[in-house]
Amino acid sequence: MDDGELKRRWDALATTPVRVRELRFDETLLLSVDFVEPAGYLLWARDFGRVLISPDGVELLCEPDPANDDWVSILSAQALPLAATIRGLEVMHASGVVLDGRALLIAGPPGAGKSSLAAALVRAGGQLLSDDAVALQLSDGVLIAHAGSVVLQLRAAEDERLSADGRTALGRPARSSADKRRYVSAGVPDPAVLGGLFLLERSSDDPAVEQLAAVNPFELIASTFNLSVRTPSRLRRQLDVVSAIASNGLAHRLRVQPDVDATQLAAIVQAQLTATIP
């Protein structure tokens, strides 16, 4: 498509779009999503530009902010997860790694250590599924995890603690910032059966890790990614995926205790999986 196609399609609409999502900081609008047939979902992000996603999630038209050289990150961070949701997948706001043929997802609040743990699992021999968003497909009661963006982003302080070999294991260095370091994985893993979802929290309580027999459903729903698709079919799928995680014993509580680094935490995760996966 040429550069003006997105604007022409959106400006030609005869129906008023519906605002389905907004993200604000104080009074400043940071992100919005509008929907209207037949154009689809228009995603706008401050300082990044606009992306128009067709109603079936197949086509994406981009109108980047020319002042931002890093505008493309909005694709992996927002646009592609939205497209995956439209196409019938359920996207989790989590880091993901394939280890020993099983997919492991790591969810938790910002700063809990999701990326650091994912990096440690990659250094232990895993393959990165995604640093921030992993799409799940429920097929005959089995959850299959699909790869997203294989760019891993670490805080600079965490990166400085790694050896040269540790950085090499993470992949090729990419464009970084003063406080973040990025690595691009050498390859993209095949879809893998979900082996566990680890819910991170910073706590000194014991045990460090436990398989959850009873799971707070709101905590699992809060770990899903996209708030823009609000159709009845999407809600049913969202609940089915959360139910499958809970009923198949896939949810684990992982407490990030004081003085336990990411490498030690990765070893705890691996031991838990050995004990719980047949």
C-alpha positions as CSV (number, residue, x, y, z in Angstrom):
1,M,0.0,0.0,0.0
2,D,1.1,3.6,-0.5
3,D,1.8,5.9,2.3
4,G,-1.7,7.6,2.2
5,E,-3.8,4.4,2.1
6,L,-4.6,4.3,5.9
7,K,-5.8,8.0,5.9
8,R,-7.9,7.5,2.8
9,R,-9.6,4.4,4.2
10,W,-10.3,6.0,7.6
11,D,-11.4,9.3,6.2
12,A,-13.8,7.6,3.7
13,L,-15.9,6.0,6.5
14,A,-19.6,6.8,6.6
15,T,-20.1,5.5,10.2
16,T,-18.7,7.1,13.3
17,P,-16.0,4.9,15.0
18,V,-16.5,3.6,18.5
19,R,-13.7,4.2,21.0
20,V,-13.0,0.8,22.6
21,R,-9.9,1.6,24.6
22,E,-7.9,4.5,26.0
23,L,-4.8,4.7,28.0
24,R,-4.0,7.9,29.8
25,F,-1.4,9.4,32.2
26,D,-3.2,12.0,34.2
27,E,-4.9,14.0,31.4
28,T,-2.6,13.0,28.6
29,L,-3.8,10.5,26.1
30,L,-1.1,7.9,25.4
31,L,-3.0,5.2,23.4
32,S,-6.4,4.8,21.8
33,V,-8.2,2.1,19.8
34,D,-11.2,2.9,17.7
35,F,-13.4,0.3,15.8
36,V,-15.7,0.6,12.9
37,E,-16.8,-1.7,10.1
38,P,-15.6,-2.2,7.4
39,A,-12.2,-0.6,8.2
40,G,-11.4,-2.4,11.5
41,Y,-9.4,-1.3,14.5
42,L,-7.4,2.0,14.4
43,L,-4.6,1.9,17.0
44,W,-3.0,5.2,17.8
45,A,0.0,5.6,20.1
46,R,1.6,8.9,21.2
47,D,4.9,9.4,19.5
48,F,4.6,6.2,17.5
49,G,1.9,6.8,14.9
50,R,-1.2,4.8,13.8
51,V,-1.8,1.2,12.7
52,L,-5.1,0.1,11.0
53,I,-5.9,-3.5,11.6
54,S,-8.5,-5.1,9.4
55,P,-11.6,-6.7,11.0
56,D,-10.3,-10.2,10.4
57,G,-6.8,-9.3,11.7
58,V,-5.1,-10.3,8.4
59,E,-4.0,-6.8,7.2
60,L,-2.1,-4.1,9.0
61,L,-1.5,-0.6,7.5
62,C,1.1,1.6,9.3
63,E,1.3,5.3,9.5
64,P,4.5,5.9,11.6
65,D,5.5,9.0,13.4
66,P,8.4,10.2,11.2
67,A,10.2,11.7,14.3
68,N,10.5,8.3,16.0
69,D,13.1,5.9,14.6
70,D,11.8,3.2,17.0
71,W,8.2,3.5,15.8
72,V,8.2,-0.1,14.7
73,S,8.1,-1.3,18.3
74,I,4.4,-0.5,18.5
75,L,3.8,-3.4,16.2
76,S,5.1,-6.1,18.6
77,A,3.9,-4.2,21.7
78,Q,0.3,-3.6,20.6
79,A,-0.6,-4.1,17.0
80,L,0.3,-7.7,16.4
81,P,-1.1,-8.9,19.8
82,L,-4.4,-7.1,18.8
83,A,-4.3,-8.8,15.4
84,A,-3.7,-12.2,17.0
85,T,-6.7,-11.7,19.4
86,I,-8.9,-10.8,16.4
87,R,-7.8,-14.0,14.7
88,G,-8.9,-16.2,17.6
89,L,-5.9,-16.5,19.8
90,E,-5.7,-15.4,23.4
91,V,-2.7,-13.3,24.1
92,M,-1.1,-13.3,27.6
93,H,0.9,-10.4,28.9
94,A,3.9,-12.5,29.8
95,S,7.4,-13.4,28.8
96,G,7.7,-16.9,27.3
97,V,10.4,-19.5,26.8
98,V,10.4,-23.0,25.3
99,L,12.5,-25.3,27.4
100,D,12.7,-29.1,26.9
101,G,9.9,-28.9,24.4
102,R,7.4,-27.1,26.7
103,A,6.4,-23.5,26.7
104,L,6.8,-21.6,30.0
105,L,5.1,-18.3,30.6
106,I,6.1,-15.7,33.2
107,A,3.5,-13.2,34.2
108,G,3.6,-10.5,36.9
109,P,3.5,-6.7,37.5
110,P,6.0,-4.3,35.9
111,G,9.4,-4.7,37.6
112,A,8.7,-8.2,39.0
113,G,11.6,-9.7,36.9
114,K,9.8,-11.3,33.9
115,S,12.4,-10.4,31.3
116,S,15.3,-11.2,33.7
117,L,13.9,-14.7,34.4
118,A,13.2,-15.3,30.7
119,A,16.8,-14.3,29.9
120,A,18.1,-16.7,32.6
121,L,16.0,-19.6,31.1
122,V,17.3,-18.8,27.6
123,R,20.9,-18.9,29.0
124,A,19.9,-22.3,30.5
125,G,19.2,-23.6,27.0
126,G,15.7,-22.3,26.3
127,Q,14.3,-20.5,23.2
128,L,12.6,-17.2,23.6
129,L,8.9,-17.1,22.6
130,S,8.4,-13.5,23.4
131,D,9.5,-10.9,26.0
132,D,6.1,-9.4,26.6
133,A,3.2,-11.1,24.8
134,V,2.6,-14.7,24.0
135,A,-0.4,-16.0,22.0
136,L,-2.2,-19.1,23.2
137,Q,-4.4,-21.4,21.2
138,L,-6.8,-23.8,22.9
139,S,-7.0,-27.0,20.8
140,D,-9.0,-30.0,22.1
141,G,-8.3,-28.9,25.7
142,V,-4.6,-28.4,25.1
143,L,-3.0,-25.0,25.2
144,I,-0.4,-24.3,22.5
145,A,1.9,-21.3,22.8
146,H,3.0,-19.4,19.6
147,A,6.0,-17.2,19.3
148,G,5.7,-13.4,19.2
149,S,8.5,-10.9,18.9
150,V,11.9,-12.6,19.7
151,V,13.5,-9.3,20.9
152,L,14.5,-9.6,24.6
153,Q,14.8,-6.3,26.5
154,L,16.8,-6.2,29.8
155,R,17.5,-3.4,32.2
156,A,21.0,-2.0,31.8
157,A,21.9,-2.9,35.4
158,E,20.8,-6.6,34.8
159,D,22.7,-6.7,31.5
160,E,25.9,-5.5,33.2
161,R,25.9,-8.5,35.5
162,L,26.1,-10.9,32.5
163,S,29.3,-12.4,31.2
164,A,30.2,-12.1,27.5
165,D,29.1,-15.7,27.0
166,G,25.8,-14.9,28.7
167,R,25.1,-12.1,26.4
168,T,26.0,-14.2,23.4
169,A,23.4,-16.8,24.4
170,L,20.7,-14.1,24.3
171,G,21.3,-13.4,20.6
172,R,22.4,-10.5,18.5
173,P,22.6,-7.0,20.2
174,A,20.0,-4.6,18.8
175,R,19.2,-0.9,19.2
176,S,19.4,-0.1,22.9
177,S,18.7,2.9,25.1
178,A,20.4,4.4,28.2
179,D,18.5,2.1,30.5
180,K,17.5,-0.8,28.3
181,R,19.6,-3.4,26.3
182,R,18.0,-5.4,23.5
183,Y,18.9,-8.8,22.0
184,V,17.4,-10.5,19.0
185,S,17.2,-14.3,19.1
186,A,18.8,-16.3,16.4
187,G,15.7,-18.2,15.6
188,V,12.0,-18.5,16.3
189,P,10.7,-21.6,18.1
190,D,7.9,-23.8,16.8
191,P,4.6,-23.7,18.7
192,A,4.8,-25.7,21.9
193,V,2.4,-27.1,24.4
194,L,2.1,-24.9,27.5
195,G,3.9,-26.5,30.4
196,G,3.3,-23.9,33.0
197,L,2.4,-20.3,33.8
198,F,4.4,-18.7,36.6
199,L,2.9,-15.8,38.4
200,L,5.7,-13.7,39.9
201,E,5.5,-11.6,43.0
202,R,8.2,-10.1,45.2
203,S,7.9,-11.7,48.6
204,S,10.0,-13.2,51.4
205,D,7.3,-15.8,52.1
206,D,7.9,-19.5,51.7
207,P,7.7,-21.7,49.7
208,A,9.5,-20.0,46.8
209,V,7.4,-21.8,44.3
210,E,4.2,-23.8,44.5
211,Q,1.7,-25.3,42.1
212,L,-1.7,-23.6,42.7
213,A,-4.5,-26.0,43.4
214,A,-6.9,-23.0,43.7
215,V,-6.3,-20.0,41.4
216,N,-7.8,-16.6,41.7
217,P,-9.6,-16.3,38.3
218,F,-9.2,-12.5,38.3
219,E,-5.4,-12.8,38.5
220,L,-5.4,-15.1,35.4
221,I,-7.8,-12.8,33.5
222,A,-5.7,-9.8,34.5
223,S,-2.7,-11.6,32.8
224,T,-4.5,-11.7,29.4
225,F,-3.3,-9.0,27.1
226,N,-5.9,-7.2,25.0
227,L,-8.8,-5.1,26.2
228,S,-9.8,-3.8,22.8
229,V,-11.8,-6.8,21.5
230,R,-15.0,-7.1,23.5
231,T,-17.1,-9.5,21.5
232,P,-19.0,-12.3,23.1
233,S,-16.9,-14.9,21.3
234,R,-13.7,-13.3,22.6
235,L,-15.0,-13.3,26.2
236,R,-15.9,-17.0,25.9
237,R,-12.5,-17.8,24.5
238,Q,-10.8,-15.8,27.2
239,L,-12.7,-17.7,30.0
240,D,-12.0,-21.0,28.3
241,V,-8.2,-20.4,28.2
242,V,-8.2,-19.2,31.8
243,S,-10.2,-22.3,32.8
244,A,-7.8,-24.6,31.0
245,I,-4.8,-23.1,32.8
246,A,-6.4,-23.5,36.1
247,S,-8.0,-27.0,35.6
248,N,-4.8,-28.5,34.1
249,G,-2.6,-27.5,37.0
250,L,-0.5,-25.1,35.0
251,A,-0.6,-22.1,37.3
252,H,2.3,-21.7,39.8
253,R,3.1,-19.0,42.3
254,L,6.8,-17.9,42.0
255,R,8.0,-15.7,44.8
256,V,11.1,-13.6,44.1
257,Q,12.7,-13.7,47.4
258,P,15.5,-11.3,48.6
259,D,19.0,-12.1,47.5
260,V,17.8,-14.7,44.9
261,D,19.0,-13.7,41.4
262,A,17.5,-14.6,38.1
263,T,19.9,-17.6,37.5
264,Q,18.8,-19.1,40.8
265,L,15.2,-18.4,40.1
266,A,15.5,-20.2,36.7
267,A,16.9,-23.3,38.5
268,I,13.9,-23.2,40.9
269,V,11.5,-23.1,37.9
270,Q,13.3,-26.0,36.1
271,A,13.1,-28.1,39.3
272,Q,9.4,-27.3,39.7
273,L,8.7,-28.4,36.1
274,T,10.6,-31.6,36.6
275,A,8.5,-32.4,39.6
276,T,5.1,-31.5,38.1
277,I,5.2,-32.4,34.4
278,P,4.9,-36.1,33.7
